[in-house]
Amino acid sequence: MLISLFAAAVLIVIPVATGSHTYTILTQSMVQKFPPGTFMVMKPAPFDELKYGDVITFQLYSGRPEVETHRVVGFGATQQGEKTLITRGDNNGANDPEPVRAIQVKGKLFYAVPYVGFLANALGNSDRDTWAVVAALALIGYGAITVFKAVRRPRNRQTPAGVE
């Protein structure tokens, strides 16, 4: 039960409580540290506080759901003076072709859990919040049943030797 509670905290409660978003690594681009199936918790971070080496998730195209998770490997600016980030996957030989603007950044890596992302994807990305609530209720119900059974369990009372 403790393992289930810990898993629920790491995978559901903490991301929700911190306003973080969860993603799953699907490709080999970050394989040295984050193999495919890694469950990534990305916490919102001010653009100006991102630094060299941070792992970020960013939206590829405005209005579309596709995102990418790569490492910040440099900084740049547009011709209008807007700051940008240069990113690259740890397993990629070249920087990403387009710089990342502030509006594209979804979050900075808070923590990651290897291989749990496969389970999250099996449950479906669009229904992830629903499954999180179902899992939390199931854990609470399991805990309540366990406590109820422990309270109702009759105790074996043994009489001391020689006393009847």
C-alpha positions as CSV (number, residue, x, y, z in Angstrom):
1,M,0.0,0.0,0.0
2,L,2.9,2.4,0.8
3,I,4.3,1.8,-2.7
4,S,0.8,2.6,-4.2
5,L,0.6,5.8,-2.1
6,F,4.1,6.8,-3.1
7,A,3.3,6.2,-6.8
8,A,0.1,8.2,-6.6
9,A,2.0,11.1,-5.0
10,V,4.8,11.1,-7.5
11,L,2.6,10.6,-10.6
12,I,-0.6,12.4,-9.7
13,V,-0.6,14.5,-6.6
14,I,2.7,16.4,-6.9
15,P,2.2,17.4,-10.6
16,V,-1.3,18.7,-9.9
17,A,-0.3,20.5,-6.7
18,T,2.6,22.3,-8.4
19,G,0.7,23.2,-11.6
20,S,3.1,21.0,-13.6
21,H,2.3,19.2,-16.9
22,T,3.2,15.6,-17.6
23,Y,4.6,14.3,-20.8
24,T,6.1,11.0,-22.1
25,I,9.4,10.7,-24.0
26,L,8.5,8.9,-27.2
27,T,11.7,9.1,-29.2
28,Q,15.4,8.3,-28.9
29,S,16.5,12.0,-28.9
30,M,17.1,12.2,-25.1
31,V,18.1,8.5,-24.6
32,Q,21.2,8.9,-22.6
33,K,19.3,10.2,-19.6
34,F,15.7,9.8,-20.6
35,P,14.9,6.7,-22.6
36,P,11.5,6.3,-24.5
37,G,8.7,5.8,-22.0
38,T,10.1,8.2,-19.4
39,F,7.4,10.1,-17.6
40,M,8.4,13.7,-17.4
41,V,6.9,16.3,-15.0
42,M,7.5,19.8,-16.4
43,K,7.0,22.7,-14.0
44,P,6.2,26.1,-15.4
45,A,9.3,28.4,-15.2
46,P,9.8,32.0,-16.2
47,F,11.6,32.2,-19.5
48,D,14.2,34.6,-18.2
49,E,15.2,32.0,-15.5
50,L,16.0,29.2,-18.0
51,K,19.7,28.5,-18.2
52,Y,22.2,26.5,-20.2
53,G,21.6,22.7,-19.6
54,D,18.0,22.9,-18.5
55,V,15.7,20.3,-20.0
56,I,12.5,22.0,-21.4
57,T,9.3,21.0,-23.2
58,F,8.2,23.4,-25.9
59,Q,5.4,23.5,-28.4
60,L,6.6,23.0,-31.9
61,Y,3.8,25.0,-33.7
62,S,1.3,27.5,-32.4
63,G,-2.2,26.1,-32.0
64,R,-1.0,22.5,-32.4
65,P,-0.5,19.9,-29.6
66,E,2.9,18.6,-30.7
67,V,5.7,19.2,-28.2
68,E,9.3,18.3,-27.9
69,T,11.6,17.9,-24.9
70,H,15.2,18.9,-25.4
71,R,18.0,20.5,-23.6
72,V,18.9,24.3,-23.7
73,V,22.4,24.5,-25.4
74,G,22.5,28.2,-26.2
75,F,20.8,31.5,-26.4
76,G,19.9,33.8,-29.3
77,A,17.7,36.7,-30.3
78,T,15.3,37.5,-33.2
79,Q,15.9,40.5,-35.4
80,Q,13.4,42.4,-33.2
81,G,15.5,41.7,-30.1
82,E,13.3,38.9,-28.6
83,K,15.3,36.4,-26.6
84,T,15.3,32.8,-27.9
85,L,16.7,29.4,-26.8
86,I,18.8,27.1,-28.9
87,T,17.9,23.5,-28.1
88,R,19.1,20.0,-28.9
89,G,18.2,16.4,-28.0
90,D,21.0,14.8,-26.0
91,N,21.3,12.0,-28.6
92,N,21.1,14.4,-31.6
93,G,24.2,15.5,-33.5
94,A,22.8,19.0,-34.4
95,N,20.9,21.8,-32.7
96,D,17.2,22.0,-33.5
97,P,16.6,23.9,-36.7
98,E,14.3,26.6,-35.1
99,P,15.1,28.7,-32.0
100,V,12.5,28.4,-29.2
101,R,10.6,31.6,-28.2
102,A,9.1,32.3,-24.8
103,I,5.6,31.6,-25.9
104,Q,6.5,28.1,-26.9
105,V,7.9,26.9,-23.6
106,K,5.6,24.6,-21.6
107,G,7.9,24.0,-18.7
108,K,11.3,23.0,-17.2
109,L,12.0,19.5,-16.0
110,F,10.9,19.1,-12.4
111,Y,11.5,15.3,-12.2
112,A,11.3,12.2,-14.4
113,V,10.3,8.6,-13.8
114,P,11.7,6.0,-16.2
115,Y,9.3,3.8,-18.2
116,V,6.1,4.9,-16.4
117,G,5.2,6.9,-19.4
118,F,4.2,3.8,-21.3
119,L,1.5,3.2,-18.8
120,A,0.3,6.8,-19.0
121,N,0.2,6.5,-22.8
122,A,-1.8,3.3,-22.6
123,L,-4.4,5.0,-20.5
124,G,-4.6,7.8,-23.2
125,N,-3.3,11.3,-23.1
126,S,-6.7,12.9,-23.5
127,D,-8.2,11.0,-20.6
128,R,-5.1,11.3,-18.3
129,D,-6.9,13.6,-15.8
130,T,-9.9,11.3,-15.6
131,W,-7.6,8.3,-15.0
132,A,-5.7,10.3,-12.3
133,V,-9.0,10.9,-10.4
134,V,-10.0,7.2,-10.8
135,A,-6.6,6.0,-9.6
136,A,-6.7,8.4,-6.6
137,L,-10.2,7.2,-5.6
138,A,-9.2,3.6,-6.0
139,L,-6.2,4.1,-3.7
140,I,-8.4,5.9,-1.1
141,G,-10.9,3.0,-1.3
142,Y,-8.2,0.4,-1.0
143,G,-6.8,2.2,2.0
144,A,-10.2,2.5,3.7
145,I,-11.0,-1.2,3.1
146,T,-7.6,-2.2,4.6
147,V,-8.1,-0.1,7.7
148,F,-11.7,-1.4,8.1
149,K,-10.5,-5.0,7.9
150,A,-7.7,-4.3,10.4
151,V,-10.2,-2.8,12.9
152,R,-12.7,-5.6,12.6
153,R,-10.2,-8.4,12.8
154,P,-10.8,-10.3,16.1
155,R,-7.9,-10.6,18.3
156,N,-6.8,-14.0,19.6
157,R,-7.0,-13.8,23.3
158,Q,-5.0,-16.4,25.0
159,T,-5.6,-17.1,28.7
160,P,-2.6,-17.3,30.9
161,A,-1.4,-20.8,31.7
162,G,-3.3,-22.4,34.6
163,V,-6.2,-19.9,34.5
164,E,-9.6,-21.0,33.2
